[in-house]
Amino acid sequence: MAIKIKKIEYFYCNIQDQPGESYKLLTLLAEVGVNLLAFTAVPSGLLNTQFTLFPEDSNKLIIEAKKASLSIQGPVPALLVQGDDELGALTDIHKKLFDAGVNVVASTAVTDGKGGFGNVIYIRTEQFNSAIEALDL
């Protein structure tokens, strides 16, 4: 598989940090048919966790979150990179962004254990068009 880059959106919410909160949220989303391309959960202060949701269909997430009284923020643009896992696989992408003066705010990547990888790249909204141009999307 060649490297594929696509524009995606993410939403986030802060939840009180208690056992089972990610399970409850992920179960709710699965039950209402919201498919996630990616998901992160990170500490946010001492007593909260920030969930970041990257839905396949942003409109569906917005509708279902409203029905469930789930307060989400977004959408915020991001990039999803997928491809063959090889040494330096992310280097060219990050170099193009650097050369264009685009600041990568955060980046999370993982291999699938079968020779592929996925990478979510967070870029400030005001620089997103520059990132798109730099990557020829």
C-alpha positions in Angstrom: 0.0 0.0 0.0 1.3 3.4 -0.9 1.0 6.2 1.7 -2.5 7.7 1.8 -3.3 11.0 3.4 -6.8 12.3 3.9 -8.4 15.2 5.6 -10.5 14.2 8.7 -12.2 16.0 11.5 -12.0 15.4 15.2 -14.1 16.3 18.2 -13.2 16.2 21.9 -14.8 16.1 25.3 -13.6 16.1 28.9 -15.0 13.4 31.2 -14.4 13.0 34.9 -11.6 10.4 35.2 -13.3 7.3 36.6 -13.0 3.6 35.7 -15.0 2.6 32.7 -15.6 6.0 31.2 -13.9 5.1 27.9 -15.8 1.8 27.8 -19.1 3.6 28.3 -18.4 6.2 25.6 -17.1 3.7 23.0 -20.1 1.3 23.7 -22.5 4.2 23.2 -20.9 5.2 19.9 -20.8 1.6 18.6 -24.5 1.0 19.6 -25.6 4.1 17.6 -23.5 3.3 14.6 -20.7 5.9 14.9 -17.6 4.4 13.4 -14.3 5.9 14.6 -11.2 6.2 12.5 -9.1 6.9 15.6 -9.6 7.5 19.3 -7.4 8.9 22.0 -7.8 9.4 25.8 -5.3 11.5 27.7 -5.2 13.1 31.1 -6.6 16.6 31.3 -5.8 18.1 34.7 -5.9 16.0 37.9 -9.4 14.6 37.7 -10.4 14.6 34.0 -9.7 12.7 30.8 -9.9 14.2 27.4 -11.4 11.9 24.7 -10.6 12.8 21.1 -12.9 11.2 18.6 -12.1 10.9 14.9 -15.4 9.8 13.3 -15.8 8.4 9.8 -19.0 10.5 9.6 -18.8 13.8 11.5 -22.5 14.6 11.0 -23.6 11.3 12.5 -21.4 11.9 15.6 -22.9 15.4 16.0 -26.4 14.0 15.8 -25.8 11.1 18.1 -23.8 13.1 20.7 -26.7 15.6 20.9 -29.2 12.8 21.4 -27.1 11.4 24.2 -26.5 14.8 25.8 -22.8 14.4 25.2 -21.1 17.8 25.1 -18.4 17.6 22.4 -16.2 20.4 20.9 -15.3 20.5 17.2 -15.1 19.8 14.5 -11.3 20.5 14.1 -9.4 19.5 11.0 -6.6 16.9 11.1 -4.8 14.5 8.8 -4.9 10.8 8.7 -1.9 9.1 7.2 -1.9 5.4 6.4 0.7 3.3 4.6 3.3 0.6 4.7 5.5 0.6 7.8 9.1 1.1 6.9 12.0 3.0 8.4 11.4 6.7 8.0 7.8 6.3 6.7 6.7 9.6 8.3 9.8 11.6 7.4 8.7 12.8 4.0 5.3 14.0 5.2 6.8 15.9 8.2 9.5 17.4 6.0 7.0 18.8 3.5 5.1 20.3 6.4 8.3 21.8 7.9 9.3 23.2 4.5 6.0 24.9 4.2 6.3 26.4 7.6 3.4 24.4 9.0 3.6 23.6 12.7 2.7 20.1 13.7 0.9 20.6 17.0 0.8 16.9 17.8 1.3 13.6 16.0 0.4 10.1 17.0 1.4 7.0 15.1 1.0 3.3 15.6 1.9 0.2 13.5 -0.7 -2.6 13.0 1.8 -5.4 13.5 1.2 -6.6 9.9 3.4 -4.1 8.0 1.1 -1.1 8.0 0.9 2.1 10.1 -1.6 4.9 10.9 -0.7 8.4 11.9 -2.9 11.3 13.0 -1.4 14.7 12.5 -2.9 17.7 14.4 -2.3 21.1 12.7 -3.7 24.4 13.8 -6.8 25.4 11.9 -5.3 28.6 10.6 -2.4 26.5 9.0 -4.5 23.7 7.7 -4.8 25.0 4.1 -1.1 25.4 4.0 -0.7 21.8 5.1 -3.1 20.7 2.4 -1.1 22.6 -0.3 2.2 21.3 1.0 1.0 17.7 0.8 -0.8 18.2 -2.6 -4.2 17.1 -1.3 
